[in-house]
Amino acid sequence: MIDYKKRSIQKEILDHENISFADIALNLKELNWINSHLGGHSISIHGFKELLKHRKSISVCEIGCGGGDNLNVLYNYCNKNNIDATFTGIDINKECIAFANEKSLIRNPEFIISDYKKVIFKIKPDIIFSSLFCHHFTEKELVEMMSWMKENSKTGFFINDLHRHPIPYHFIKTASALFSKSYLVKNDAPLSVLRGFKKKEWERIFNQVGIENFSIRWKWAFRYLILVFNS
């Protein structure tokens, strides 16, 4: 029996090295489909709009950007709403950055192959965000990440990530077994739910960091949108 009260400490396959570009590309394509059809991208747009407010010029950075699909979605939103925006994507995996460069819709994007912690901005971005990234880390590592995101964003940051719960676990496990062609998705998608956080765990993380101006909102389908305002 799975104990949903405790986070899984099992590493996802994607967190290991030496995965082929073809396997990563298929994984990223399927994750984009999941985000597009199960509300993931709409949650990122919601978080972006909350921090954007009424400005018509903004700089945005995603850490753990993967294949860049989240940045493409925000770029399309800015385009449709006449918002002048610059976009930066950071990922430690060179194969992900290669895919992101290949599929990018953005004019003059900046993609950086690096551990996010090692990036030093000449000019700090207004907004930093992550989507389906935080569950790859331990609680201790997330305390460090929240501090870094707050320190390096001018306006604030948002997080779009999974709520650990039996319903999304069994749904994605069954759906990926039936429809996915990616061994990475079949293994990592249900495991990522087991590595997700509950609201009280997020509150404990922010308490450790000393961040008080935040909100945690549950969103369909079993995700949390977390917003932190610097000003």
C-alpha positions as CSV (number, residue, x, y, z in Angstrom):
1,M,0.0,0.0,0.0
2,I,1.2,3.5,-0.8
3,D,1.5,5.9,2.1
4,Y,0.4,9.3,0.6
5,K,1.3,11.0,3.9
6,K,5.0,10.7,3.1
7,R,6.8,12.0,0.0
8,S,8.6,9.4,-2.1
9,I,12.4,9.7,-2.1
10,Q,12.8,7.6,-5.2
11,K,14.5,9.5,-8.0
12,E,12.8,9.8,-11.4
13,I,14.6,8.4,-14.4
14,L,14.9,11.8,-15.9
15,D,17.1,12.9,-13.0
16,H,19.7,10.4,-14.1
17,E,22.4,11.1,-16.7
18,N,23.0,9.6,-20.2
19,I,19.5,9.6,-21.5
20,S,19.3,9.9,-25.2
21,F,18.0,13.1,-26.9
22,A,15.3,11.0,-28.7
23,D,14.0,9.7,-25.4
24,I,14.1,13.1,-23.8
25,A,12.4,14.7,-26.8
26,L,9.5,12.2,-26.7
27,N,9.1,12.7,-22.9
28,L,9.0,16.5,-23.4
29,K,6.4,16.3,-26.2
30,E,4.1,14.2,-24.1
31,L,4.5,16.4,-21.0
32,N,3.6,19.4,-23.2
33,W,0.4,17.5,-24.3
34,I,-0.4,16.7,-20.6
35,N,0.1,20.4,-19.6
36,S,-2.0,21.6,-22.5
37,H,-5.0,19.3,-21.9
38,L,-5.0,19.0,-18.1
39,G,-4.7,22.6,-17.2
40,G,-1.0,22.9,-16.5
41,H,-0.4,25.7,-18.9
42,S,-3.4,27.7,-17.9
43,I,-2.2,27.6,-14.3
44,S,1.1,29.1,-15.4
45,I,-0.7,31.9,-17.3
46,H,-2.7,32.6,-14.1
47,G,0.4,32.9,-12.0
48,F,2.1,35.1,-14.6
49,K,-1.0,37.4,-14.8
50,E,-1.1,37.8,-11.0
51,L,2.5,39.0,-10.9
52,L,2.3,41.0,-14.1
53,K,-0.6,43.1,-13.0
54,H,-1.1,45.9,-15.5
55,R,2.4,46.3,-16.8
56,K,3.1,46.2,-20.5
57,S,6.8,45.4,-20.2
58,I,8.2,42.4,-18.3
59,S,11.2,40.1,-18.0
60,V,10.6,36.4,-17.2
61,C,12.8,33.5,-16.2
62,E,11.9,29.9,-15.8
63,I,14.2,27.6,-13.9
64,G,14.0,23.9,-14.9
65,C,12.6,25.0,-18.2
66,G,12.8,21.6,-19.8
67,G,11.6,21.8,-23.4
68,G,10.5,25.4,-23.2
69,D,6.8,24.8,-23.6
70,N,5.9,26.9,-20.6
71,L,7.9,29.8,-22.0
72,N,6.2,29.4,-25.4
73,V,2.8,29.6,-23.7
74,L,3.7,32.8,-21.9
75,Y,5.2,34.3,-25.0
76,N,1.9,33.6,-26.9
77,Y,-0.1,35.3,-24.1
78,C,2.2,38.3,-24.2
79,N,2.0,38.5,-28.0
80,K,-1.8,38.5,-27.9
81,N,-2.0,41.1,-25.2
82,N,0.7,43.5,-26.6
83,I,3.1,42.9,-23.7
84,D,6.8,43.5,-24.4
85,A,8.5,40.6,-22.7
86,T,11.9,39.0,-22.6
87,F,12.3,35.3,-21.7
88,T,15.1,33.3,-20.2
89,G,15.1,29.5,-19.6
90,I,17.5,27.7,-17.4
91,D,18.0,23.9,-17.3
92,I,20.9,21.8,-16.2
93,N,20.2,19.2,-19.0
94,K,21.8,20.1,-22.3
95,E,19.4,17.9,-24.2
96,C,16.4,19.8,-22.8
97,I,18.0,23.1,-23.8
98,A,18.7,21.8,-27.3
99,F,15.0,20.7,-27.6
100,A,13.8,24.1,-26.2
101,N,16.0,26.0,-28.7
102,E,14.6,23.9,-31.6
103,K,11.0,24.3,-30.6
104,S,11.0,27.9,-29.3
105,L,8.5,30.3,-30.7
106,I,10.2,33.3,-29.0
107,R,12.1,35.9,-30.7
108,N,15.6,36.0,-29.3
109,P,15.1,33.8,-26.2
110,E,18.0,33.2,-23.8
111,F,18.5,29.6,-22.9
112,I,21.2,28.7,-20.3
113,I,22.6,25.3,-19.6
114,S,23.3,25.4,-15.8
115,D,22.3,24.5,-12.3
116,Y,20.0,27.4,-11.5
117,K,22.0,28.2,-8.3
118,K,25.1,29.0,-10.4
119,V,23.4,31.6,-12.6
120,I,24.3,35.2,-11.8
121,F,22.1,37.7,-13.6
122,K,23.5,41.0,-14.9
123,I,19.9,42.3,-14.5
124,K,17.5,40.4,-12.3
125,P,14.3,39.3,-14.0
126,D,11.0,40.7,-12.9
127,I,9.4,37.3,-12.5
128,I,10.9,33.9,-11.9
129,F,8.8,30.7,-12.1
130,S,9.0,27.0,-12.2
131,S,6.5,24.3,-13.4
132,L,6.8,20.7,-12.4
133,F,10.3,21.3,-11.2
134,C,10.1,21.5,-7.4
135,H,9.0,17.9,-6.8
136,H,12.4,16.8,-8.0
137,F,14.0,18.2,-4.9
138,T,14.2,17.5,-1.2
139,E,12.5,19.8,1.3
140,K,16.0,21.1,2.4
141,E,16.9,21.8,-1.2
142,L,13.6,23.7,-1.7
143,V,14.4,26.0,1.2
144,E,17.5,27.0,-0.7
145,M,15.5,27.3,-3.9
146,M,12.8,29.6,-2.4
147,S,15.5,31.8,-1.0
148,W,17.3,32.0,-4.4
149,M,14.0,32.8,-6.3
150,K,13.1,35.5,-3.8
151,E,16.6,37.1,-3.9
152,N,16.8,37.0,-7.7
153,S,13.4,38.2,-8.8
154,K,12.4,41.9,-8.7
155,T,8.6,41.5,-8.5
156,G,8.2,37.9,-7.2
157,F,7.9,34.3,-8.3
158,F,5.4,31.6,-8.8
159,I,5.4,27.8,-8.7
160,N,3.2,25.4,-10.5
161,D,3.5,21.9,-9.1
162,L,1.8,18.7,-8.1
163,H,-0.5,17.9,-5.2
164,R,0.4,14.5,-3.8
165,H,-3.0,12.6,-3.7
166,P,-4.2,9.1,-4.7
167,I,-6.6,10.4,-7.5
168,P,-3.9,12.0,-9.7
169,Y,-1.5,9.1,-9.0
170,H,-3.9,6.4,-10.2
171,F,-5.2,8.5,-13.1
172,I,-1.8,9.2,-14.5
173,K,-0.5,5.7,-13.8
174,T,-3.3,4.2,-15.8
175,A,-3.4,6.8,-18.6
176,S,0.4,6.7,-19.2
177,A,0.4,2.8,-19.2
178,L,-2.4,2.9,-21.8
179,F,-1.4,5.8,-24.0
180,S,2.2,6.9,-23.5
181,K,5.0,5.8,-25.9
182,S,7.6,7.2,-23.5
183,Y,9.2,4.9,-20.9
184,L,10.2,8.1,-19.0
185,V,6.5,9.3,-18.8
186,K,5.3,5.8,-17.8
187,N,7.7,5.7,-14.9
188,D,8.2,9.3,-13.9
189,A,4.6,10.7,-14.3
190,P,3.1,8.7,-11.5
191,L,6.3,8.8,-9.4
192,S,6.3,12.6,-9.7
193,V,2.8,12.7,-8.0
194,L,4.3,10.7,-5.1
195,R,7.1,13.2,-4.9
196,G,4.6,16.2,-4.9
197,F,3.8,18.2,-1.8
198,K,0.9,18.9,0.4
199,K,-0.1,22.4,1.5
200,K,1.2,22.1,5.0
201,E,4.6,21.0,3.7
202,W,4.8,24.1,1.5
203,E,3.9,26.2,4.5
204,R,6.6,24.6,6.5
205,I,9.1,25.4,3.7
206,F,8.2,29.1,3.6
207,N,8.3,29.3,7.3
208,Q,11.9,28.0,7.3
209,V,12.9,30.5,4.6
210,G,11.2,33.4,6.4
211,I,8.9,34.3,3.5
212,E,5.5,35.6,4.8
213,N,3.9,37.3,1.7
214,F,2.8,34.2,-0.2
215,S,-0.4,32.4,-1.3
216,I,-1.0,28.7,-2.0
217,R,-4.0,27.9,-4.2
218,W,-5.3,24.5,-5.2
219,K,-6.0,24.2,-8.9
220,W,-7.5,21.5,-11.1
221,A,-6.1,19.0,-11.9
222,F,-4.5,18.4,-8.5
223,R,-1.9,21.1,-8.6
224,Y,-0.8,24.0,-6.4
225,L,-0.2,27.5,-7.7
226,I,2.1,29.3,-5.3
227,L,2.7,33.0,-5.5
228,V,5.3,35.0,-3.7
229,F,5.2,38.8,-3.9
230,N,8.4,40.8,-3.2
231,S,6.7,44.1,-3.2
